[in-house]
Amino acid sequence: EGLSIEEALTPFLLPAGSETIRTGVLLCEDSWDENYSLSPMSILAKKDISLFLNLSASPFTLGKNEKRHRMLGDALSKLRIPMIYVNQRGLQNNGKTCYTFDGMTAAYDKEGTLIAEARPYEEPRCLFLFDRASENLMSEKPMAPFQGSMLLPALRYGVRKFLSAIHVDKVVIGVSGGIDSAVNAALYRSVLPKDHLLLVNTPTRFNSEMTKDLARKLSDHLESPYLTIPIGSFIDETARALEGLPVGKGKIHLTGFMKENMQARDRSSRILSALSAAFGGIFTCNANKTEMTVGYGTLYGDLAGALAATADLWKYQIYELGRALNEWYGQEVIPEGIFTVKPSAELSESQDVTKGLGDPLIYEYHDYLLKSFVEPWQRNTPEDILAWYREGTLEEHLGCSVKVKDLFPTHAAFIQDLERWWNLFAGFAVAKRIQAPPLIAISRRPYGYDLRESQVSPYYTDRYLEMKRSMVEVVKGSEV
């Protein structure tokens, strides 16, 4: 129409009895103008409006609401105009990533103070009163701003809406006595009747009596049906059938690592899938984001399932969610022993939890290292990590509490660890993530449609390789 944006942005006249209220209508990101050269709010504020209305379709991520309150509060305090912010409620599923919308409508006065906020994911409608004379905005009923973590409300809503969307109300979960499966069991039980959740323990000789006992206690606390199905004979039978088969000039030999993966695949594709069909429901993937990032899971095994509800949570967030679930239930449904036992897949003697053995990941450090590869706006690479390590500022940049030098005695050991996980993250783990079930988005960069990936080779910059050479030299077989 030949209009500038400043000319096109005009007030909307909202009917109010026999009169009208001049409002500035903003669509979602119009208010997030900190990094834009154009500010729709500032333009509309100059056109004699009395009230802002932000109509939003903003998917929930942890920390976003707090940032929005800070940003809008600062902007409104300068413009001296109140605002009603309206967010949609629901679940959108693009086939790979499920986004929840919290419906947390909020009201701000002309000083930018948050004066009312709807409860997350709840249906009651909100009514606001606006006094034209004083331009005061208030809620009809008290709506105290939400306090506390949004993690559990978002996941409970996401699981409930996902199950409803696929018309499923029964779920089978493999429980090992570890934290990931326990948290998933407690999460699904929080939205399902007790007899609609079937918990299954599938031990081999590598599973300790301690973890088997913890799995049983979990099921007792959740009051859901529980099955124990030993799978050692299945694995041994398959191994005997394959071992020594002639292939060309050689013979098939199954290593211990191969037999570990056979256990994981038999648990999911053989036992849980059959039980879920007989039970009339689905079975779950209990993976976390740390495991998904490096592919620490078996393709067609523990990475199978209809939904990976917790796959956007780092390991430390899994523990936080477990504590939040116990608080929600008002009792210790997840036994304390599950929080304290060493995380382990229990697939071999080298993962014996009774001896303090378990996963190869040092979660207190690797959670934060791997997070830095994925979630910052400017994603970090080995070059960044090695530079910070050399400067002695790595812990500060990652936000971890452990001292890296206490974990790795030499530069070579640190670099070897860094490259191990980077090669997995940027290598075959991509294929596993592509084939993994859909997840519920919690972070600002979940895997799936938010972080688009393709299968390429891991790469290292020239600067990284130069730093590596300068830090690690081999002289007569010893590092200096």
C-alpha positions, 0 to 999 in steps of 0.5 A, spaced: 500 500 500 506 504 499 506 505 507 512 505 511 511 500 517 511 506 522 504 508 518 502 501 517 502 500 525 495 503 527 491 503 534 486 498 534 479 501 537 476 496 542 469 496 543 467 498 550 460 500 551 458 506 547 466 508 547 472 505 545 479 503 547 485 505 543 489 499 544 496 497 541 495 489 538 502 486 538 503 479 535 507 474 539 515 476 537 513 484 536 514 485 543 521 481 543 524 487 539 531 488 543 535 486 537 531 489 532 532 496 529 524 496 529 520 497 535 513 496 534 511 497 541 515 504 541 511 506 535 504 504 537 506 508 544 506 514 540 499 514 537 495 515 544 494 508 546 491 506 553 493 498 553 497 493 549 494 487 547 500 481 546 497 475 542 502 470 543 503 463 540 509 462 544 512 455 546 514 453 553 521 453 554 525 453 561 527 460 563 523 463 557 517 466 562 522 469 567 526 473 561 519 475 558 517 478 565 524 482 565 523 484 558 516 487 558 517 490 565 523 494 562 519 496 556 513 498 559 516 502 565 519 506 560 512 507 555 508 507 561 502 503 558 499 497 561 499 490 557 495 484 557 499 478 554 495 472 552 499 465 550 495 459 547 495 453 551 496 446 548 501 441 544 503 442 537 507 435 535 511 436 528 512 429 528 519 429 532 518 435 537 512 436 541 512 443 544 507 445 550 504 452 550 503 454 557 497 458 557 500 463 562 496 469 560 499 475 564 497 482 566 502 488 567 501 495 570 504 501 567 510 501 571 511 494 568 510 490 574 507 483 573 500 484 577 497 477 575 498 471 571 494 465 570 496 458 572 500 454 567 496 449 563 490 450 566 483 451 563 479 457 567 478 463 563 481 470 565 477 476 566 481 483 566 478 490 568 480 496 565 479 503 568 479 508 562 480 514 566 486 512 570 488 507 565 489 502 571 489 494 569 487 489 574 484 482 574 477 480 576 480 475 581 486 474 584 492 471 580 498 471 584 504 470 579 506 463 578 512 461 583 516 455 582 519 450 577 515 449 571 519 443 569 514 438 572 507 442 570 510 442 562 512 434 562 505 432 565 501 436 561 505 434 555 505 427 556 497 427 558 496 431 551 500 426 547 497 420 549 490 423 548 492 425 541 494 418 539 488 415 543 492 411 548 491 410 555 496 404 557 503 405 558 509 399 559 515 402 562 521 398 563 524 399 570 531 397 571 532 400 578 535 406 575 533 414 576 531 415 568 526 409 568 524 411 575 522 418 573 519 416 567 515 411 571 513 416 576 511 421 571 507 417 567 503 414 573 502 422 575 497 422 569 494 415 568 490 410 573 495 405 577 492 399 573 494 403 566 501 403 567 505 396 567 512 396 570 517 391 567 524 389 570 528 384 565 534 382 569 540 378 567 546 376 571 549 383 571 543 386 574 544 387 582 539 385 587 540 392 589 537 395 583 532 389 582 529 391 589 529 398 588 525 397 581 520 393 586 519 398 591 518 403 586 512 399 583 510 398 590 510 405 591 506 407 585 501 401 586 502 399 579 502 392 576 509 389 576 513 383 572 519 380 572 522 377 566 529 374 566 532 375 559 539 371 560 537 365 557 534 369 551 541 372 550 545 366 551 541 362 546 541 367 541 549 368 542 550 360 541 546 360 535 550 366 532 557 364 534 562 361 530 557 361 523 561 361 517 562 368 513 566 368 507 573 365 510 572 367 517 567 366 522 562 370 526 564 372 533 560 376 538 564 380 543 562 382 550 560 389 547 555 386 542 552 382 547 551 388 551 547 391 545 543 384 544 541 385 551 538 392 550 535 390 544 531 384 547 529 388 552 525 393 548 524 390 541 522 383 544 519 384 551 516 391 551 514 391 544 510 385 545 507 386 552 505 393 550 501 390 544 498 385 549 497 390 554 493 395 549 498 401 549 505 403 548 512 402 551 516 408 552 523 410 551 527 413 558 533 416 555 535 423 557 539 428 553 546 427 555 545 420 552 542 422 546 547 427 545 553 422 545 548 416 542 549 412 549 544 408 548 542 402 543 539 403 536 532 399 536 533 397 543 533 402 549 532 408 544 526 405 541 519 407 544 513 411 542 515 417 546 521 419 549 518 424 554 525 426 558 530 426 552 530 434 552 533 433 560 540 433 562 542 428 567 542 433 572 535 435 570 532 428 571 534 428 578 531 435 579 525 432 576 525 426 580 525 430 587 519 434 584 515 428 583 516 426 590 514 432 592 508 432 588 506 425 590 507 428 597 511 421 599 517 418 597 515 414 591 521 414 588 526 410 593 532 414 596 536 409 593 535 410 586 537 417 587 544 415 590 545 409 586 551 409 581 548 410 574 549 404 570 546 400 564 548 394 568 550 390 562 557 387 564 561 386 570 565 392 568 558 396 570 557 393 577 553 398 581 555 394 588 562 396 586 561 403 584 562 402 577 557 404 572 556 409 566 562 412 562 560 419 563 562 423 569 555 427 569 557 433 573 562 435 568 559 432 561 552 434 562 555 441 562 560 440 556 555 437 552 550 442 553 555 447 551 555 443 544 548 444 543 544 450 547 548 456 547 545 461 541 553 461 539 554 453 540 561 451 542 566 447 539 572 443 541 576 450 539 572 454 544 573 448 549 580 447 549 581 455 549 578 456 555 581 449 558 588 452 556 586 459 559 583 456 566 576 458 565 573 452 562 569 451 569 566 458 569 564 458 561 561 451 562 557 453 569 560 446 572 562 445 579 567 440 579 574 442 577 576 439 570 584 438 573 581 434 578 578 429 573 584 429 568 591 428 570 594 431 563 592 435 557 592 429 553 587 425 558 583 432 557 583 432 550 582 425 549 576 425 553 574 431 549 575 428 542 571 422 544 565 425 546 565 430 540 566 425 535 560 421 538 556 427 538 557 429 531 558 422 528 554 416 529 549 419 535 546 423 529 543 417 526 541 415 533 537 421 534 534 422 527 531 415 529 529 416 536 522 417 538 519 424 539 520 428 545 517 433 549 521 440 548 523 443 555 530 447 553 530 452 547 534 447 543 531 440 543 533 435 538 528 434 532 525 440 528 529 445 532 536 443 531 536 440 524 542 435 523 544 431 518 550 425 518 556 428 516 563 427 519 566 430 526 570 436 524 576 440 528 578 447 526 586 449 524 586 453 531 584 447 535 589 442 532 594 448 533 593 448 540 592 441 541 599 440 538 602 446 542 599 443 549 601 435 548 607 433 545 610 426 545 617 425 547 620 418 548 613 416 549 612 421 555 607 427 555 610 434 557 
